[in-house]
Amino acid sequence: MILKCIKVVAVAAFALVSLNVSGQDLLARQAPIDKKLKAIDSVALIRQIQKEMAAYPAYGLYPDWNNQRVHAFGKNVVIPDTFRIDMTGFCMPTTNTKITSKFGPRRRRMHNGIDVKVYIGDTIRAAFSGKVRMVKYERRGYGKYVVIRHENGLETIYGHLSKQLVNEEQYVEAGEVIGLGGNTGRSTGSHLHFETRFLGQAINPALLFDFEKQDIVADSYLFLKGKNRYRRSHSSAVALSGDGQYYKVRKGDSLYKISKRTGVSIDRLCKLNGITTRTTLRPNQVLRCS
C-alpha cells in the first residue's frame, strides 16, 4: 500500500514537472512572437502618425483642423514661449515689391498683415508648402481669401483675391499658384493682403519677408510669445515697439558692432535670438535686443 502511494505521488510529481517545463517552453516560444507583434504595432503606429502629420501640417502644434474660422483655435491651443520657425524652402507670394499699408494700428483697428500692391489678375503663389485649410469669401473683410497651414508651423493668409485657384484640403507646394490678385471684400483698391500667423498669433510679415528685395529676412525666425509686433522704422536701424527693442542688420555688421551700437552684450544678443557667435548674420535680418 505504501509503495502504491509512493508511486502515485511520484507520478503526480513527474506530471507537475512536465507541465511546468511545457509551460516554460510555451512562454519561451511565445516571447519572440510577442516581441514581433510589438514591433509590428510600433511600425503601424509610426506609419499612422506619419500619415496624419502628412495629412495635417504642423500636426503636433495645432489642436485641431477646421475650415470655419481663420485664426481662432479656442482654449485648447497651447502657445509655446519660444519656437523657431524654419523659413527655408520659401517662395515670395508675389513679385510685386510696393508695400501700400504696413502691419500695425490703422484707423482705430489693428491691421494684422501687410498690403502689397498688385493688379487684378496678378499671380499669387503659396509662400511655403502646406495644406489649404480655407477657401472662402468674406464680404466685409478679406473678400475672396485662402488660408494655408505649413509644415514649419506658420499659417499664411492671402486676401482680396479676384479668383481662388485651389480647394480646401488640397496640398500645395511652395510657389504653386493659389489665386489671382484682386479688389474683393473690404478693399479700396487692388492689392494683396498678406498675413503670417503662428497658432493664431499675428506676426508682422516684415519680420519674415523683405518684399523690396524679394527675399526672406533670415533662414529662421524665433517666435517669442507676445513679442512679435515690431514695426519697421526708417529713421534708425534700432526700432522700439511696445514689446522691446529690435535691430535691423546692415551690410558688414557683426555681433560686436551691433553690441556696441545697442549697448547689449554679445551673450545677451545670442540668447535673445537663439543664435551663436558663429551664426552668419544677413543684411536686413531683425535681431531682438531687449
Order of alpha helices (4+ residues) and beta strands (2+ residues): alpha-beta-beta-beta-beta-beta-beta-beta-beta-beta-beta-beta-beta-beta-beta-beta-beta-beta-beta-beta-alpha-alpha-beta
